[in-house]
Amino acid sequence: MRASGERSAFYAVGRGTGGLGDWVTLLHPPYTLWHLSYVAFGAAMIPHLVLWRLAGTLVAFFLAVGIGAHALDELHGRPLGTGINGALLIATAVVSITAAMVLGLVYGGWKLLPFVVIGGVLVYGYNLELLAGRLHSDVWFAVAWGAFPVLVGAYAQHFTLTLAAGVAAVAALFLSLGQRALRYFVCATSAVAVAMVLAAAR
């Protein structure tokens, strides 16, 4: 909830007081579920699906993206207008992202280390706009929140990747790019609609 009283997103249920509603809003539920679905798609690309490995990968991504990335995002400009304390957002992000990375290393060890490192760089680099914001772009969004979850979801199954997983990762990348483009289209058409209404009212 913004200071003006407007909802910051259609799923925003908080009042900007730092209460439970703000925490639920912080999770960006539709988008978190969307990105977690990419993990499941990746795992489904590998023969002989192991459910407990999929569950562990989903938990790790929920911690890193659903909680950690979104806490960092809220810290940077308060786009959701929550009243969650800044220090608490930092602690939440660090603890959740670290927990996700530890889970990956405990399960996969050296085999998952490259993905764990890349994931850490992506989540901190994108959301904190490091390297002069070079990682904070539509392309890197599609790589980090589209293709990467698919590849990790697939690889975490049996520590191997298949052509099908690669194709699914590319598809997720373009779907994510499409989502970003659609967002701009909706904003543009909304602005035009408002302008037309105002012009007609004169």
C-alpha positions in Angstrom: 0.0 0.0 0.0 1.4 3.3 -1.1 1.2 6.5 1.0 -1.5 7.8 -1.4 -3.7 4.9 -0.4 -3.4 3.1 -3.8 -2.6 -0.6 -4.0 1.0 -1.1 -5.3 -0.1 -4.3 -7.0 -3.3 -6.3 -7.6 -2.1 -8.9 -5.0 -1.1 -6.3 -2.4 -2.9 -7.0 0.9 -0.7 -5.1 3.3 -1.4 -1.7 4.8 2.1 -0.4 4.9 2.5 -1.1 8.6 4.9 -3.9 8.5 2.3 -6.5 9.5 1.5 -9.9 8.1 -0.2 -8.5 5.0 3.0 -6.7 4.1 5.0 -9.9 4.3 2.5 -11.7 2.1 2.7 -8.9 -0.4 6.5 -9.0 -0.3 6.4 -12.6 -1.6 4.9 -11.4 -4.9 2.8 -14.6 -4.8 1.8 -14.8 -8.5 5.4 -14.1 -9.7 6.9 -16.4 -7.2 4.7 -19.3 -8.3 5.4 -18.5 -11.9 9.2 -18.8 -11.4 8.9 -21.9 -9.2 6.9 -23.5 -12.1 10.0 -23.1 -14.2 11.9 -25.3 -11.7 9.2 -27.9 -12.1 9.3 -27.7 -15.9 13.1 -28.2 -15.8 12.8 -31.3 -13.5 10.1 -32.7 -15.8 12.5 -32.6 -18.7 14.7 -35.3 -17.1 13.7 -38.9 -17.2 12.9 -40.6 -13.9 11.7 -37.7 -11.9 12.7 -37.8 -8.2 10.0 -35.9 -6.2 12.1 -35.2 -3.1 14.8 -33.6 -5.2 12.3 -31.5 -7.0 10.8 -30.5 -3.6 14.2 -29.5 -2.3 15.0 -27.4 -5.4 11.6 -25.7 -5.0 12.3 -24.8 -1.4 15.7 -23.4 -2.3 14.3 -21.2 -5.1 11.4 -20.1 -2.8 14.0 -19.0 -0.2 16.3 -17.3 -2.7 13.7 -15.7 -5.1 10.4 -15.7 -3.3 11.8 -14.2 -0.1 15.4 -13.1 -0.6 15.2 -11.4 -4.0 11.9 -9.7 -3.2 13.2 -8.4 0.1 16.2 -6.9 -1.7 13.9 -5.4 -4.3 11.7 -3.8 -1.7 14.7 -2.4 0.0 15.6 -0.7 -3.2 12.9 2.0 -3.6 10.0 0.4 -1.8 8.0 -0.5 -4.9 5.4 -2.4 -2.9 5.1 0.4 -0.2 5.5 -2.0 2.7 6.3 -0.8 6.2 8.8 -3.6 6.9 11.9 -2.2 8.6 15.0 -1.9 6.3 17.3 -3.7 8.6 14.8 -6.6 8.8 14.6 -6.7 5.0 18.3 -7.0 4.8 18.5 -9.7 7.4 15.6 -11.6 5.8 17.3 -11.4 2.4 20.8 -12.5 3.6 19.4 -15.4 5.7 17.1 -16.7 3.1 19.5 -16.5 0.2 22.3 -18.0 2.3 20.0 -20.8 3.4 19.2 -21.6 -0.2 22.8 -21.7 -1.2 23.7 -23.9 1.8 20.8 -26.3 0.8 22.3 -26.5 -2.7 25.8 -27.3 -1.4 24.6 -29.8 1.2 22.7 -31.7 -1.5 24.9 -31.4 -4.5 28.4 -30.4 -3.2 30.9 -29.7 -5.9 28.4 -30.8 -8.6 26.0 -28.0 -7.8 28.7 -25.4 -6.8 28.7 -23.6 -10.2 24.9 -23.2 -10.1 25.0 -22.0 -6.5 27.6 -19.4 -7.3 25.9 -18.2 -10.4 22.6 -18.0 -8.5 24.1 -15.9 -5.8 25.6 -13.5 -8.3 22.3 -13.2 -10.2 20.1 -12.6 -7.1 22.3 -10.0 -5.6 23.5 -8.5 -8.8 20.0 -8.0 -10.3 18.2 -6.9 -7.2 20.9 -4.6 -5.9 21.7 -3.3 -9.4 25.4 -4.1 -9.0 28.0 -3.4 -11.7 26.4 -0.1 -12.4 23.0 -1.8 -13.0 24.4 -4.0 -15.9 22.6 -7.0 -14.5 19.4 -5.2 -14.0 17.8 -5.4 -17.4 15.0 -7.3 -19.2 17.5 -9.8 -20.7 19.1 -10.6 -17.4 15.7 -10.8 -15.8 14.8 -13.5 -18.4 18.1 -15.3 -17.8 17.9 -15.2 -14.0 14.2 -15.8 -13.4 13.4 -17.7 -16.6 16.2 -19.9 -18.0 18.2 -20.4 -14.8 15.4 -22.0 -12.7 14.7 -24.5 -15.6 18.4 -25.5 -15.9 18.8 -25.9 -12.1 15.5 -27.8 -11.8 16.7 -30.2 -14.5 20.3 -30.6 -13.3 19.4 -31.1 -9.7 17.6 -34.3 -10.6 20.5 -36.5 -11.7 23.3 -33.9 -12.2 22.9 -34.0 -16.0 21.3 -31.8 -18.6 19.4 -32.9 -21.7 18.5 -31.2 -25.0 14.9 -31.1 -23.8 16.0 -29.1 -20.7 18.0 -26.7 -22.9 14.9 -26.1 -25.1 12.7 -25.6 -22.1 15.3 -23.0 -20.7 15.2 -21.1 -24.0 11.4 -21.2 -24.0 11.3 -19.9 -20.4 13.8 -17.1 -21.3 11.5 -15.9 -24.2 8.4 -16.2 -22.0 10.0 -14.0 -19.4 11.0 -11.5 -22.1 7.4 -11.6 -23.3 6.2 -10.8 -19.9 8.4 -7.8 -19.6 7.3 -6.5 -23.0 3.6 -7.1 -22.1 4.1 -5.1 -19.0 5.3 -2.1 -21.0 2.4 -2.6 -23.5 -0.1 -2.6 -20.7 1.4 0.6 -19.2 1.4 2.3 -22.6 -2.2 1.3 -23.5 -3.4 2.4 -20.0 -1.8 5.8 -20.5 -3.5 6.2 -23.9 -6.8 5.1 -22.5 -6.6 7.6 -19.6 -5.6 10.4 -22.1 -8.6 9.5 -24.3 -11.0 9.6 -21.3 -9.6 13.0 -20.2 -9.9 14.4 -23.7 -13.5 13.2 -24.0 -14.4 14.7 -20.7 -13.4 18.2 -21.8 
